[in-house]
């Protein structure tokens, strides 16, 4: 026997924890070529994005480059997706800005230290979730809440970039503070900055809408056209940097990126100040969950295209390691980004090694290229952010949920409005809590149908929807929900009302086909119902009780005390208790 | 037509809001006699209880008397239960002690003002809940959480009375602070106080266990024996007060009730300090919900014995009015008490007027009797509290829930331990949040059974539990839970795994008989599942979709895009898709 393949054997544990041990065995020259090509393209795309998202988080531009080295290397070791590219991403950087803006002033060493600490806490939480297998917690973030949150974040990010595009100062992490601050600054707009920003934005929008068809008409393959389109921001940056240097825009008051220290990412260490940890704990948790959900959904989407699967728990581990890596190398919280991962995938990345090569590319850039970025206008970076995040904004979910389910609509709307008006943390929490509360509210008011026999069949249907046969001596109730503490009283009330309204009643039969669980509170309610009915000379019966529910009821003494019987099918119950309903000819009308 | 009975007519609204308008019309001499008798007995019982529960709350003894006048009168006007007696009760007084102990020192005017404010906030919240018809919120307090909370409160109250029984000083609202404080005082125990307390406790316990059988043997009717037993604390108080006065126990260091001002309850007004409101808001909410749940369960239990019903929303209104009344007449938060209501019922109270007569009795006592209570030893009152609350302590719920459902056990245990160790508010909140979290967790991991045809029938059962017929080309899954955001991914994972394990698969049929709702997240998951299955050459079908779920699905474009069909019954689906399963002779084994 091969002990190495024994489940739980060391080799097995290592292979599970380090997916790189698997793919590296079959790594060949062909894969190397594909990965290197993809890495080259992603590097070109990541340099401006890294700088821009660091500025979005309120941090020095080089922090973005640092956060695109160690995290990418660590993801290559631990990650299970062959295409996912991690690094600073728009939504997480916005959440980082809000979190660290609350504990330190931008531009101070404490601000940078807070970002490291946030990345460290987020990484530690993700690792803890991986070890405790708590990845399922992410499913409590409903799709409508995520949609609302991502759309609102996109708008909020675009709004934060307005000040850079206008060349003014304004701060705020929600529209209610940001927009008035911008309005007060409208008199101070810097013309040249605005011109640069507008030109860059227009160019990038044209690239998205107009360049790809043009290139395709020029007989480039659709894939090559797509790649060229994705690399266009680099052209915008090169041109505007060159113009800025040649025409001395900095001297005319245009904000440029300025001095970026040349060198390897520094070795850093998060703060261990308990007060800072307390202040950052909730934001770190939200960033962990949002980053994880974003990464997994990107990873799954891309994996499905190649009929592969990614392992959510492994992703928790890999993201946790990436964030710890960011915390130790001068970075900020990172996550898997959609557009860069899609570019990586489309460019043909075959293994996570592509991520490692990208990391080396960014490293080379931070060693060699940074002096060239000195004159890069910040307005150009703001333009790349605005154009990138506008694709996040999608209000169609409002219309769809309005038509489909008002509870989902309420969750989207609360998340959207909450995030825009009160900031990312409040908005996200409001959405999550509201969606949970609405679910609990819905289950606390179960649909309870009074059912009757469909003539000529053994089927029972709602008396309000169908022409069915019933008896004044028998009440058939189908409860369309598991019985638990929050809805136990509803059933009591419904039966009390029915008993009062139906004086000839002798039997109540609960059709339990949709009851998946009966908790201790509901069991007490059933006992109370049975006692009350018995006192009124009415018997309580059950039908179609599921296996697991029956197992549980048999562990209590409810069934021994029950005034009525338990029937396998509802038809058997009605046939035994009121044979006239089953035997009689179909009722007229 | 009688416009007065038109729904919504003024008379109708008044009759609904003021149940007293109904019962007062048929009030006759017989009802008056019955109510007066019951009121006399309850008054005797309430005097010591009122004093004792005020002391338990850390307030002057007379506050308890004041809280037993206006609230009883207001309940008589607004209440729907003919037997419920409101006033200071053990658990709510303990919660009051914890709440006001946190904002002011005992014995200060601020402490008394905090109690008034707490009663005011609680009354206002109850009224708001009545107006917004939010009484259903109380059902989120599960039976196990209530049981655990009441038992823990009983123990905690008994522990707080130990200091009075030992004649020492010790403070704390949870066992972790209270027990060490008591232990440090063991050297200072006051012998005479301890002797009085032990004698009173022993007498009261004997009354409960031994007196009733003795009286019955002395040929008293069981009801009369029961009444005499319930009035015994009055005897204990009379005797110990007389001894205390005669032997000058106060001079020997025994703590007595002391001076109680003689007179009508004062007109008071709560504080409107926003900081105080903020500090008391959560305790007031918890007190409102606990008091409401306690009142309604007492009221319903007694109403059921007479085949009457009480209206929970009306009870909210009546309790709210009672608490506002307490706030304006020098009282503390009140609720319906179990033992006094049961005594009222057993003594034959016919209408809420009995409560009004009790109020007059207490008023007379506070005008005339208070000087006589000067020498009443506090240890005697502590003994009455200890004996009364020990009946609240019932640990059998731990064993029952352990056997029946571990989630319920966890909720009881958390509430019990949390309340004892961390205090009433933390314990109650922990229990409520844990029971909600466990419910959400349970529904997020639904039972999904792979089902097969029971040979010779049209029924389908779990393949793991029954010998059933299946086909390698068809997977029948029955999801035993409504599909919503928290469990949508579970279904995706389950189907992904099944598809990977069953290479011959061509059809997946979801039997939806237990699916009571599909929210927007779950709809997206179903669409994703359908897309993925379709790409693998597999069709997704649904069967036995309920009416309301079908209505909703038809508002989306899911059914148009679905790769498979929707079948009315699961048997029809299997017969249409894999006729060989239905047609073939029963499989051997």
Boltz contact constraints between the chains, C-beta under 6 A:
constraints:
  - contact:
      token1: [A, 139]
      token2: [B, 486]
      max_distance: 6.0
  - contact:
      token1: [A, 139]
      token2: [B, 489]
      max_distance: 6.0
  - contact:
      token1: [A, 140]
      token2: [B, 486]
      max_distance: 6.0
  - contact:
      token1: [A, 142]
      token2: [B, 485]
      max_distance: 6.0
  - contact:
      token1: [A, 142]
      token2: [B, 521]
      max_distance: 6.0
  - contact:
      token1: [A, 143]
      token2: [B, 521]
      max_distance: 6.0
  - contact:
      token1: [A, 143]
      token2: [B, 524]
      max_distance: 6.0
  - contact:
      token1: [A, 144]
      token2: [B, 520]
      max_distance: 6.0
  - contact:
      token1: [A, 401]
      token2: [B, 520]
      max_distance: 6.0
  - contact:
      token1: [A, 403]
      token2: [B, 555]
      max_distance: 6.0
  - contact:
      token1: [A, 404]
      token2: [B, 520]
      max_distance: 6.0
  - contact:
      token1: [A, 404]
      token2: [B, 555]
      max_distance: 6.0
  - contact:
      token1: [A, 404]
      token2: [B, 556]
      max_distance: 6.0
  - contact:
      token1: [A, 405]
      token2: [B, 519]
      max_distance: 6.0
  - contact:
      token1: [A, 405]
      token2: [B, 520]
      max_distance: 6.0
  - contact:
      token1: [A, 408]
      token2: [B, 519]
      max_distance: 6.0
  - contact:
      token1: [A, 408]
      token2: [B, 520]
      max_distance: 6.0
  - contact:
      token1: [A, 439]
      token2: [B, 484]
      max_distance: 6.0
  - contact:
      token1: [A, 480]
      token2: [B, 516]
      max_distance: 6.0
  - contact:
      token1: [A, 481]
      token2: [B, 516]
      max_distance: 6.0
  - contact:
      token1: [A, 484]
      token2: [B, 439]
      max_distance: 6.0
  - contact:
      token1: [A, 485]
      token2: [B, 142]
      max_distance: 6.0
  - contact:
      token1: [A, 486]
      token2: [B, 139]
      max_distance: 6.0
  - contact:
      token1: [A, 486]
      token2: [B, 140]
      max_distance: 6.0
  - contact:
      token1: [A, 489]
      token2: [B, 139]
      max_distance: 6.0
  - contact:
      token1: [A, 513]
      token2: [B, 513]
      max_distance: 6.0
  - contact:
      token1: [A, 514]
      token2: [B, 514]
      max_distance: 6.0
  - contact:
      token1: [A, 514]
      token2: [B, 516]
      max_distance: 6.0
  - contact:
      token1: [A, 516]
      token2: [B, 480]
      max_distance: 6.0
  - contact:
      token1: [A, 516]
      token2: [B, 481]
      max_distance: 6.0
  - contact:
      token1: [A, 516]
      token2: [B, 514]
      max_distance: 6.0
  - contact:
      token1: [A, 519]
      token2: [B, 405]
      max_distance: 6.0
  - contact:
      token1: [A, 519]
      token2: [B, 408]
      max_distance: 6.0
  - contact:
      token1: [A, 520]
      token2: [B, 144]
      max_distance: 6.0
  - contact:
      token1: [A, 520]
      token2: [B, 401]
      max_distance: 6.0
  - contact:
      token1: [A, 520]
      token2: [B, 404]
      max_distance: 6.0
  - contact:
      token1: [A, 520]
      token2: [B, 405]
      max_distance: 6.0
  - contact:
      token1: [A, 520]
      token2: [B, 408]
      max_distance: 6.0
  - contact:
      token1: [A, 521]
      token2: [B, 142]
      max_distance: 6.0
  - contact:
      token1: [A, 521]
      token2: [B, 143]
      max_distance: 6.0
  - contact:
      token1: [A, 524]
      token2: [B, 143]
      max_distance: 6.0
  - contact:
      token1: [A, 547]
      token2: [B, 465]
      max_distance: 6.0
  - contact:
      token1: [A, 555]
      token2: [B, 403]
      max_distance: 6.0
  - contact:
      token1: [A, 555]
      token2: [B, 404]
      max_distance: 6.0
  - contact:
      token1: [A, 556]
      token2: [B, 404]
      max_distance: 6.0
